[in-house]
Amino acid sequence: FFFLLACFFLLLFPAASTCVPRRSLSFSFKLFFRVFPAYWVVLFAVLAALLMNPALGTLGERTVSRVAASVLLIPYPQDPIVSVAWTLEHELLFYVIFSIAILNTRIGKWVFIAWQAACLANTLAGSPEFPYGVIFSANNLLFSFGLAMAFLFRKWRCPAPGFIAIGGALAFLAVGLHKVYAASLLPSDAYIVAFGAASAIAILGACNYERRYGLLAPRLLDTLGDASYSIYLVHLPLLSLFAKVLFASGLAGLLPQGLSLILLVCVVLAAGVTFSKLIEMPLIAAFRKFTPQRTA
């Protein structure tokens, strides 16, 4: 869903339709300042925690090569030190190709097609070895789903968009339930594609519903949406930290498990929103002055 949504909204804008080198430079700067500063703050905080308390991690997390790969979000045989950042490696691959498309639409188009064909071939061959398992992963096929949804959204007014959105969401849930509870599981790549197809249906339906009927999101959801990247970056380290606090304080034994889960989620969401307002957004504002203007 994350991959599709990022690609879908990016492709709704006409930036790639004009071959303007300065736009490619502007896009690259904005992307860099949007992704890396907040990510580096979280990464270095995790690294500091690992150095102060080695028991929190493993020696493999502190090798120079893995730290360097994590800092630059370069594909590596193991996940980045901030484990959720593995998705950013795939996103950056797509953004590089998108930047090429801004420079030259025709070249960018054929590079994207060749990349997607290689990803499909690698997925069908079932080759998870590094680096092919990252560069040509089935996850990268989801960008084609986002591209297709952006095209359909521009050209087609789907009937009963609410039902389509709900159907996509239910299909997503069904795929997840099958992956968790089925006695005989499908290949992992099949689940990736199935999740992607369900996400595409849900996104197309929801966006068409908004276009046709309008939607007014509550302020809380707007706030969480604005802070979604920060929440994404901090949620796993903070869940681990706060869970340890729950057990150390004895609250874990006193509270029902469901209530403990709700408490953890609320604390992590609040921490993510705070991180966004105090760190992520000020960093973006501070670096914005270094971004070249889009006009040629």
QUIHU-V622656 format. One record per helix or strand of 2 or more residues. SS is the DSSP state (~ for helix, > for strand). FROM is the first residue (numbers start at 1). TO is the last residue. If there is no record, write none. Layout:
ss->SS from->FROM to->TO
ss->SS from->FROM to->TO
//
This chain:
ss->~ from->2 to->11
ss->~ from->14 to->17
ss->~ from->21 to->52
ss->~ from->54 to->56
ss->~ from->59 to->62
ss->~ from->64 to->72
ss->~ from->83 to->103
ss->~ from->105 to->125
ss->~ from->132 to->135
ss->~ from->138 to->155
ss->~ from->161 to->181
ss->~ from->188 to->213
ss->~ from->219 to->226
ss->~ from->228 to->249
ss->~ from->251 to->254
ss->~ from->257 to->288
//
